[in-house]
Amino acid sequence: MKSLFFLLGIILFTSFSAHSQQISPADLIGTWDQSGVDKHVPAMIFVDSSRVAFSYKGHTGTSKKYYYTINNASTPIILTVDYKANHRKHRNEYLIQIIDKDTMKLQVLHKKDARDHFDEANPNKIYTIVRRK
């Protein structure tokens, strides 16, 4: 009986650990965009393990870098970017899932969006982005 509970515990542990995706901020470093879609596609540029910059229309516009955090406790992972604009603090949130080391699934979150799954009913909200080589 004890071995049955032990075996059941191992099965539950491995299924939960396989279900939650664990990434480190270092896994994100690089430039991510929808390559092949357009010449001037928006991009997320993970500068280091705590800062990100954004590029629109082929250029960064400003050299501002914003602090970000990732929440590995949930699957998909929640990426939070904090910034100041017009003397006010703002926060953008994204759902991300790493598909492979150079491919990421991303959804911009709005106030009413669910934070525990991608909105598959609205595929125009979900982007597959790749790391530039």
PLY file of the C-alpha trace (Angstrom):
ply
format ascii 1.0
element vertex 133
property float x
property float y
property float z
element edge 132
property int vertex1
property int vertex2
end_header
0.00 0.00 0.00
2.84 2.41 0.81
4.50 1.66 -2.50
1.22 2.45 -4.28
1.03 5.87 -2.62
4.71 6.44 -3.36
4.22 5.56 -7.03
1.11 7.76 -7.23
3.07 10.64 -5.67
5.88 10.30 -8.22
3.39 10.25 -11.10
1.64 13.39 -9.82
4.95 15.18 -9.23
6.28 14.44 -12.71
3.00 15.41 -14.39
2.89 18.77 -12.58
6.56 19.53 -13.16
6.25 18.67 -16.84
3.14 20.84 -17.13
4.67 24.07 -15.82
7.28 25.61 -18.05
10.35 26.99 -16.31
12.45 29.57 -18.10
15.00 32.03 -16.88
15.26 35.64 -18.07
18.55 34.69 -19.74
16.57 32.36 -22.06
14.84 35.41 -23.54
17.89 37.53 -24.41
17.86 38.51 -28.09
15.57 40.11 -30.65
12.19 38.46 -31.19
9.83 39.29 -34.06
7.53 37.80 -36.70
10.20 37.30 -39.33
9.01 36.91 -42.85
5.77 38.82 -42.24
6.86 42.34 -43.12
10.05 44.28 -43.67
9.35 46.57 -40.69
7.73 44.23 -38.19
7.55 45.20 -34.47
10.11 43.46 -32.28
10.81 42.80 -28.61
14.50 43.15 -27.79
15.49 41.48 -24.53
18.68 43.40 -23.75
19.64 41.45 -20.62
17.98 39.43 -17.89
15.96 42.38 -16.57
15.45 44.93 -19.39
13.55 44.94 -22.67
13.26 47.45 -25.53
10.70 47.61 -28.32
11.17 48.28 -32.02
8.44 49.60 -34.31
8.67 50.06 -38.08
12.23 48.82 -38.23
13.74 51.17 -35.66
13.58 51.52 -31.89
12.38 55.13 -31.98
13.93 55.74 -28.58
16.64 53.91 -26.78
14.46 53.40 -23.69
14.79 50.10 -21.97
12.09 48.92 -19.60
12.30 46.53 -16.66
10.50 43.23 -16.91
9.74 40.24 -14.72
8.52 36.76 -15.54
6.18 34.64 -13.44
7.17 30.98 -13.79
4.50 29.91 -11.30
1.84 29.92 -13.99
1.58 28.20 -17.34
1.64 30.00 -19.73
4.20 32.33 -18.21
3.24 35.94 -17.48
5.74 38.55 -18.67
5.26 41.93 -16.98
6.84 45.14 -18.32
6.81 48.24 -16.10
7.42 51.73 -17.46
6.74 55.40 -16.80
5.05 57.73 -19.28
3.81 61.23 -18.61
4.85 60.92 -14.97
2.59 57.89 -14.45
3.50 54.27 -13.89
2.19 51.78 -16.42
2.29 48.01 -16.68
1.91 45.81 -19.75
1.39 42.08 -19.37
1.94 39.32 -21.90
1.32 35.59 -21.87
4.30 33.73 -23.27
5.09 30.11 -23.98
8.46 28.99 -25.25
7.88 26.46 -28.02
11.57 25.84 -28.69
14.74 27.82 -27.96
14.06 30.23 -30.85
10.23 30.27 -31.04
7.78 31.89 -28.63
3.99 32.12 -28.54
2.85 35.56 -27.25
-0.43 37.30 -26.40
-0.81 40.87 -25.19
-3.07 40.85 -22.13
-5.84 43.38 -21.60
-7.71 43.96 -18.34
-10.52 41.50 -19.07
-8.34 38.76 -20.60
-7.77 35.47 -18.81
-4.27 35.06 -17.38
-4.23 31.27 -17.26
-4.58 30.39 -20.96
-4.23 31.80 -24.45
-7.40 33.15 -26.09
-7.57 30.52 -28.82
-11.05 31.75 -29.82
-9.40 34.96 -31.09
-6.32 33.85 -33.02
-5.60 37.44 -34.12
-4.54 38.15 -30.50
-1.87 35.43 -30.51
1.50 35.82 -32.22
4.27 33.37 -32.91
7.57 35.19 -32.78
11.06 33.92 -33.46
14.50 34.94 -32.26
16.57 36.64 -34.94
19.88 34.96 -35.70
0 1
1 2
2 3
3 4
4 5
5 6
6 7
7 8
8 9
9 10
10 11
11 12
12 13
13 14
14 15
15 16
16 17
17 18
18 19
19 20
20 21
21 22
22 23
23 24
24 25
25 26
26 27
27 28
28 29
29 30
30 31
31 32
32 33
33 34
34 35
35 36
36 37
37 38
38 39
39 40
40 41
41 42
42 43
43 44
44 45
45 46
46 47
47 48
48 49
49 50
50 51
51 52
52 53
53 54
54 55
55 56
56 57
57 58
58 59
59 60
60 61
61 62
62 63
63 64
64 65
65 66
66 67
67 68
68 69
69 70
70 71
71 72
72 73
73 74
74 75
75 76
76 77
77 78
78 79
79 80
80 81
81 82
82 83
83 84
84 85
85 86
86 87
87 88
88 89
89 90
90 91
91 92
92 93
93 94
94 95
95 96
96 97
97 98
98 99
99 100
100 101
101 102
102 103
103 104
104 105
105 106
106 107
107 108
108 109
109 110
110 111
111 112
112 113
113 114
114 115
115 116
116 117
117 118
118 119
119 120
120 121
121 122
122 123
123 124
124 125
125 126
126 127
127 128
128 129
129 130
130 131
131 132
